[in-house]
Amino acid sequence: MPNRCGGYWGHPGDVPGTSTFNGVDDSGSKAVVVYRTTGLTSGDALDGRVMRLVDDVMCRSCRHLRYAPAPT
């Protein structure tokens, strides 16, 4: 996924009632997964916010977010 700081690998995943989107940098040292429950009214606006969140996390270190470092 191209973004303002270079890019990352990612893909969405959807099953009825849930949705995920993830991102991983080229080195594999930074990753983020967003998991959310969905309803019948979920749409493009929420999907755009999820993608911006993943983009923000991949472009900077968000100290206010909980995260688990990638295993070494």
Biotite code that builds the C-alpha atoms (Angstrom):
import biotite.structure as struc

atoms = struc.array([
    struc.Atom([0.000, 0.000, 0.000], chain_id="A", res_id=1, res_name="MET", atom_name="CA", element="C"),
    struc.Atom([1.661, 3.244, -1.004], chain_id="A", res_id=2, res_name="PRO", atom_name="CA", element="C"),
    struc.Atom([1.459, 5.938, 1.672], chain_id="A", res_id=3, res_name="ASN", atom_name="CA", element="C"),
    struc.Atom([3.073, 9.227, 2.638], chain_id="A", res_id=4, res_name="ARG", atom_name="CA", element="C"),
    struc.Atom([6.108, 7.510, 4.174], chain_id="A", res_id=5, res_name="CYS", atom_name="CA", element="C"),
    struc.Atom([6.903, 4.937, 1.517], chain_id="A", res_id=6, res_name="GLY", atom_name="CA", element="C"),
    struc.Atom([4.459, 2.100, 1.854], chain_id="A", res_id=7, res_name="GLY", atom_name="CA", element="C"),
    struc.Atom([3.649, -1.190, 3.531], chain_id="A", res_id=8, res_name="TYR", atom_name="CA", element="C"),
    struc.Atom([2.164, -4.577, 2.766], chain_id="A", res_id=9, res_name="TRP", atom_name="CA", element="C"),
    struc.Atom([-1.448, -5.074, 3.812], chain_id="A", res_id=10, res_name="GLY", atom_name="CA", element="C"),
    struc.Atom([-4.818, -6.552, 3.008], chain_id="A", res_id=11, res_name="HIS", atom_name="CA", element="C"),
    struc.Atom([-8.400, -6.558, 4.280], chain_id="A", res_id=12, res_name="PRO", atom_name="CA", element="C"),
    struc.Atom([-10.394, -9.526, 5.483], chain_id="A", res_id=13, res_name="GLY", atom_name="CA", element="C"),
    struc.Atom([-14.134, -9.689, 5.929], chain_id="A", res_id=14, res_name="ASP", atom_name="CA", element="C"),
    struc.Atom([-16.603, -12.271, 7.155], chain_id="A", res_id=15, res_name="VAL", atom_name="CA", element="C"),
    struc.Atom([-20.188, -11.524, 8.171], chain_id="A", res_id=16, res_name="PRO", atom_name="CA", element="C"),
    struc.Atom([-20.064, -9.488, 11.371], chain_id="A", res_id=17, res_name="GLY", atom_name="CA", element="C"),
    struc.Atom([-16.326, -8.723, 11.432], chain_id="A", res_id=18, res_name="THR", atom_name="CA", element="C"),
    struc.Atom([-13.708, -6.930, 9.378], chain_id="A", res_id=19, res_name="SER", atom_name="CA", element="C"),
    struc.Atom([-9.913, -6.733, 9.624], chain_id="A", res_id=20, res_name="THR", atom_name="CA", element="C"),
    struc.Atom([-7.192, -4.713, 7.943], chain_id="A", res_id=21, res_name="PHE", atom_name="CA", element="C"),
    struc.Atom([-3.478, -5.117, 8.530], chain_id="A", res_id=22, res_name="ASN", atom_name="CA", element="C"),
    struc.Atom([-0.199, -3.552, 7.556], chain_id="A", res_id=23, res_name="GLY", atom_name="CA", element="C"),
    struc.Atom([3.414, -4.799, 7.778], chain_id="A", res_id=24, res_name="VAL", atom_name="CA", element="C"),
    struc.Atom([6.564, -2.915, 6.799], chain_id="A", res_id=25, res_name="ASP", atom_name="CA", element="C"),
    struc.Atom([9.130, -4.383, 4.394], chain_id="A", res_id=26, res_name="ASP", atom_name="CA", element="C"),
    struc.Atom([11.433, -5.500, 7.208], chain_id="A", res_id=27, res_name="SER", atom_name="CA", element="C"),
    struc.Atom([8.649, -7.205, 9.170], chain_id="A", res_id=28, res_name="GLY", atom_name="CA", element="C"),
    struc.Atom([9.627, -5.242, 12.286], chain_id="A", res_id=29, res_name="SER", atom_name="CA", element="C"),
    struc.Atom([6.441, -3.155, 12.450], chain_id="A", res_id=30, res_name="LYS", atom_name="CA", element="C"),
    struc.Atom([2.917, -4.488, 12.060], chain_id="A", res_id=31, res_name="ALA", atom_name="CA", element="C"),
    struc.Atom([-0.607, -3.391, 12.907], chain_id="A", res_id=32, res_name="VAL", atom_name="CA", element="C"),
    struc.Atom([-3.949, -5.216, 12.766], chain_id="A", res_id=33, res_name="VAL", atom_name="CA", element="C"),
    struc.Atom([-7.302, -3.501, 13.138], chain_id="A", res_id=34, res_name="VAL", atom_name="CA", element="C"),
    struc.Atom([-10.212, -5.815, 14.007], chain_id="A", res_id=35, res_name="TYR", atom_name="CA", element="C"),
    struc.Atom([-13.745, -4.495, 14.207], chain_id="A", res_id=36, res_name="ARG", atom_name="CA", element="C"),
    struc.Atom([-17.257, -5.781, 14.392], chain_id="A", res_id=37, res_name="THR", atom_name="CA", element="C"),
    struc.Atom([-19.493, -4.698, 11.558], chain_id="A", res_id=38, res_name="THR", atom_name="CA", element="C"),
    struc.Atom([-23.168, -4.262, 11.005], chain_id="A", res_id=39, res_name="GLY", atom_name="CA", element="C"),
    struc.Atom([-25.374, -3.901, 8.007], chain_id="A", res_id=40, res_name="LEU", atom_name="CA", element="C"),
    struc.Atom([-24.734, -0.144, 7.881], chain_id="A", res_id=41, res_name="THR", atom_name="CA", element="C"),
    struc.Atom([-20.911, -0.258, 7.826], chain_id="A", res_id=42, res_name="SER", atom_name="CA", element="C"),
    struc.Atom([-19.603, 1.492, 4.786], chain_id="A", res_id=43, res_name="GLY", atom_name="CA", element="C"),
    struc.Atom([-16.884, 3.285, 2.912], chain_id="A", res_id=44, res_name="ASP", atom_name="CA", element="C"),
    struc.Atom([-16.498, 6.155, 5.414], chain_id="A", res_id=45, res_name="ALA", atom_name="CA", element="C"),
    struc.Atom([-15.569, 3.769, 8.247], chain_id="A", res_id=46, res_name="LEU", atom_name="CA", element="C"),
    struc.Atom([-13.313, 1.755, 5.932], chain_id="A", res_id=47, res_name="ASP", atom_name="CA", element="C"),
    struc.Atom([-11.486, 4.971, 5.030], chain_id="A", res_id=48, res_name="GLY", atom_name="CA", element="C"),
    struc.Atom([-10.941, 5.793, 8.716], chain_id="A", res_id=49, res_name="ARG", atom_name="CA", element="C"),
    struc.Atom([-9.558, 2.297, 9.364], chain_id="A", res_id=50, res_name="VAL", atom_name="CA", element="C"),
    struc.Atom([-7.125, 2.626, 6.466], chain_id="A", res_id=51, res_name="MET", atom_name="CA", element="C"),
    struc.Atom([-6.005, 6.076, 7.722], chain_id="A", res_id=52, res_name="ARG", atom_name="CA", element="C"),
    struc.Atom([-5.420, 4.597, 11.194], chain_id="A", res_id=53, res_name="LEU", atom_name="CA", element="C"),
    struc.Atom([-3.238, 1.819, 9.760], chain_id="A", res_id=54, res_name="VAL", atom_name="CA", element="C"),
    struc.Atom([-1.416, 4.403, 7.634], chain_id="A", res_id=55, res_name="ASP", atom_name="CA", element="C"),
    struc.Atom([-0.783, 6.614, 10.695], chain_id="A", res_id=56, res_name="ASP", atom_name="CA", element="C"),
    struc.Atom([0.573, 3.722, 12.749], chain_id="A", res_id=57, res_name="VAL", atom_name="CA", element="C"),
    struc.Atom([2.827, 2.534, 9.933], chain_id="A", res_id=58, res_name="MET", atom_name="CA", element="C"),
    struc.Atom([4.242, 6.049, 9.425], chain_id="A", res_id=59, res_name="CYS", atom_name="CA", element="C"),
    struc.Atom([5.066, 6.857, 13.031], chain_id="A", res_id=60, res_name="ARG", atom_name="CA", element="C"),
    struc.Atom([5.486, 5.443, 16.463], chain_id="A", res_id=61, res_name="SER", atom_name="CA", element="C"),
    struc.Atom([2.189, 5.944, 18.307], chain_id="A", res_id=62, res_name="CYS", atom_name="CA", element="C"),
    struc.Atom([3.186, 5.764, 21.958], chain_id="A", res_id=63, res_name="ARG", atom_name="CA", element="C"),
    struc.Atom([-0.434, 6.232, 23.101], chain_id="A", res_id=64, res_name="HIS", atom_name="CA", element="C"),
    struc.Atom([-1.503, 3.002, 21.359], chain_id="A", res_id=65, res_name="LEU", atom_name="CA", element="C"),
    struc.Atom([-0.961, -0.429, 22.865], chain_id="A", res_id=66, res_name="ARG", atom_name="CA", element="C"),
    struc.Atom([1.125, -2.644, 20.655], chain_id="A", res_id=67, res_name="TYR", atom_name="CA", element="C"),
    struc.Atom([3.102, -5.838, 20.766], chain_id="A", res_id=68, res_name="ALA", atom_name="CA", element="C"),
    struc.Atom([6.570, -5.716, 19.205], chain_id="A", res_id=69, res_name="PRO", atom_name="CA", element="C"),
    struc.Atom([7.219, -8.214, 16.433], chain_id="A", res_id=70, res_name="ALA", atom_name="CA", element="C"),
    struc.Atom([9.072, -11.316, 17.651], chain_id="A", res_id=71, res_name="PRO", atom_name="CA", element="C"),
    struc.Atom([12.790, -11.364, 16.910], chain_id="A", res_id=72, res_name="THR", atom_name="CA", element="C"),
])
